[in-house]
Amino acid sequence: MIPSIDLALLFFIVLLAVATIVVKDLLIATMLLSAYSFLMAMVWVEMHSVDVGFTEAAVGAGASTAFLIAALSRTVRREKDVRDKARDKAAGRKKMLPGMALIFIIILGALFMYVADDIPAFGDPYSSPNRHVKLFSLDADGLENGLNQGIVPDRLLGELSARGFRGDELPVEIKAVGHSKWDGIVVPEENHYYPKEQKYYFIKKEGERIDVYRYAPIVRYIEEGRHETEVPNMVTYILADYRGYDTLGEETVIFTACISVILLLRRRSRL
């Protein structure tokens, strides 16, 4: 990532977001929101999330802008002045809401700053989401020799079972992958989508302890995805195969929103 570009994009995104909220002309607000989506698409591309980038550009800066402008053609462009005394009194009672919102934003921002230290570095291939998540540690006494011989220790099986792992998620074989490092191999049930052995656990010795990790799904996507799906593009086979139901759900939401807008715009009377 290029820091100067990141800072420039962040500055203009915040500026457009504030302007979109403050401006009274709804057409100008729509165009500012479109520019906001376009800059967000640039941010996603700059972060190497090209699939999210072109979705943001097509849906956020493209389709959403067209629908909002179409909706404005059936309603007023500017906010009307409200002179009703009852509404003025109600608005007066709500003057405290912006202050409460500001306090909430400050607390939320402080919380984000507090957890920022635990966020892995961007693009770190060994971060937990990209590699493995630690489950627990065991005393190494009596375990290392068995692991080197490919034997699954009973203590390891017992600890995994106690943590709720099912029988088809327990390792049946241990493979050495380096000095004091092993993979725990799992063989899924016959009715599983991918009924073959797969590395499920990563085990390594640290001092006098044996640390047990669970491999992240992305490891399987990278190592087995092309062979299992026969699709050369990684983004495509993750979205269309491994995350197919999730992608179908997203498309259903977009389709429903589009149909709803079209039905509203079909009304002859002004909204």
PEURMO-V860674 format. One record per helix or strand of 2 or more residues. SS is the DSSP state (H for helix, E for strand). FROM is the first residue (numbers start at 1). LEN is the number of residues. If there is no record, write none. Layout:
SS:FROM:LEN
SS:FROM:LEN
//
This chain:
H:3:20
H:26:21
H:50:23
H:85:9
H:96:23
H:128:3
E:132:8
H:144:5
H:154:9
H:167:3
E:173:6
E:181:7
E:197:10
E:209:7
H:217:13
H:234:9
H:244:22
//
